[in-house]
Amino acid sequence: MATDRDDIRQAVDKLAQAIRRKDAAAVMALHAAEPVIYDLAPPLANSRTAARDPSRLEAWFATWRGDIAYEQRDLVIHQDGDLAVCHGFLRIGGTKVDGDGTATSVWTRQTLALRREAGAWRIFHVHESVPFHMDGSLRAAVELQP
């Protein structure tokens, strides 16, 4: 019998699979009605309306040539009742269409907040980030790996 944590893990895995295959509709289906998204691309936060707009995600998918690498590592799941928080590391990579054909890869930090709605776990908050060097340069520390 599946546990709540199994169901949460399955929702997170479905998110990864949908992103790998560039399926914006499947990604949107995993989100709550009004998610709050703090992802790597500007702006600082996406409005609840913008976060539900698949064209934004489709535009990002179009910047990748072929498949997108989307690997989660060290995922920790905390769950209490109908709320869950997951955190860990996320590697995003592949070949960008505007580059020289060289594959790129970056590790980020990821936190997902989910709530059970009508029996299904839905993502209502996403937070992705990379640390910055604190030497005054404000360079993103994209060379770090778990």
BELWO-V701184 format. One record per residue. N is the residue number from 0. RES is the residue in three letters. OMEGA is omega in whole degrees, -180 to 180 (999 if undefined). NEAR is the number of other C-alpha atoms within 8 Angstrom. Layout:
N|RES|OMEGA|NEAR, N|RES|OMEGA|NEAR
This chain:
0|MET|-179|2, 1|ALA|176|5, 2|THR|176|6, 3|ASP|-180|7, 4|ARG|175|8, 5|ASP|180|8, 6|ASP|178|10, 7|ILE|179|12, 8|ARG|179|9, 9|GLN|178|8, 10|ALA|179|11, 11|VAL|178|8, 12|ASP|177|8, 13|LYS|177|9, 14|LEU|-180|11, 15|ALA|-180|10, 16|GLN|-179|8, 17|ALA|179|12, 18|ILE|179|12, 19|ARG|-178|11, 20|ARG|176|8, 21|LYS|-178|10, 22|ASP|-176|9, 23|ALA|-179|11, 24|ALA|179|7, 25|ALA|176|9, 26|VAL|-179|11, 27|MET|-179|9, 28|ALA|-180|7, 29|LEU|-178|12, 30|HIS|174|11, 31|ALA|-176|9, 32|ALA|-178|6, 33|GLU|-178|10, 34|PRO|172|13, 35|VAL|-173|12, 36|ILE|171|12, 37|TYR|-179|11, 38|ASP|-173|11, 39|LEU|-178|6, 40|ALA|174|5, 41|PRO|5|6, 42|PRO|179|5, 43|LEU|178|7, 44|ALA|175|9, 45|ASN|177|11, 46|SER|-180|8, 47|ARG|178|10, 48|THR|-180|8, 49|ALA|-179|8, 50|ALA|179|12, 51|ARG|-177|10, 52|ASP|-177|8, 53|PRO|-178|10, 54|SER|177|6, 55|ARG|179|8, 56|LEU|178|9, 57|GLU|178|10, 58|ALA|178|8, 59|TRP|178|8, 60|PHE|-178|8, 61|ALA|179|8, 62|THR|-179|9, 63|TRP|174|12, 64|ARG|179|9, 65|GLY|-176|6, 66|ASP|174|9, 67|ILE|172|13, 68|ALA|-178|9, 69|TYR|-173|11, 70|GLU|176|8, 71|GLN|-179|9, 72|ARG|176|7, 73|ASP|-180|7, 74|LEU|176|9, 75|VAL|-179|7, 76|ILE|173|11, 77|HIS|-177|7, 78|GLN|176|10, 79|ASP|-179|6, 80|GLY|-176|5, 81|ASP|179|8, 82|LEU|178|10, 83|ALA|174|13, 84|VAL|178|11, 85|CYS|176|11, 86|HIS|180|12, 87|GLY|-179|12, 88|PHE|-178|13, 89|LEU|174|12, 90|ARG|176|12, 91|ILE|-179|12, 92|GLY|-180|11, 93|GLY|-180|13, 94|THR|-179|13, 95|LYS|-178|12, 96|VAL|-178|9, 97|ASP|-179|5, 98|GLY|-178|7, 99|ASP|180|4, 100|GLY|179|7, 101|THR|178|7, 102|ALA|179|8, 103|THR|180|8, 104|SER|178|8, 105|VAL|174|9, 106|TRP|178|14, 107|THR|171|12, 108|ARG|-178|11, 109|GLN|172|12, 110|THR|177|11, 111|LEU|173|12, 112|ALA|-178|12, 113|LEU|171|13, 114|ARG|179|11, 115|ARG|179|10, 116|GLU|180|8, 117|ALA|176|4, 118|GLY|-179|5, 119|ALA|178|6, 120|TRP|-179|12, 121|ARG|-180|12, 122|ILE|178|13, 123|PHE|176|14, 124|HIS|175|11, 125|VAL|175|14, 126|HIS|177|10, 127|GLU|-178|11, 128|SER|168|9, 129|VAL|177|10, 130|PRO|177|7, 131|PHE|173|8, 132|HIS|-176|10, 133|MET|-178|6, 134|ASP|-179|5, 135|GLY|-178|5, 136|SER|-175|6, 137|LEU|177|8, 138|ARG|173|6, 139|ALA|-177|8, 140|ALA|-176|9, 141|VAL|179|9, 142|GLU|-177|6, 143|LEU|177|6, 144|GLN|178|4, 145|PRO|999|4
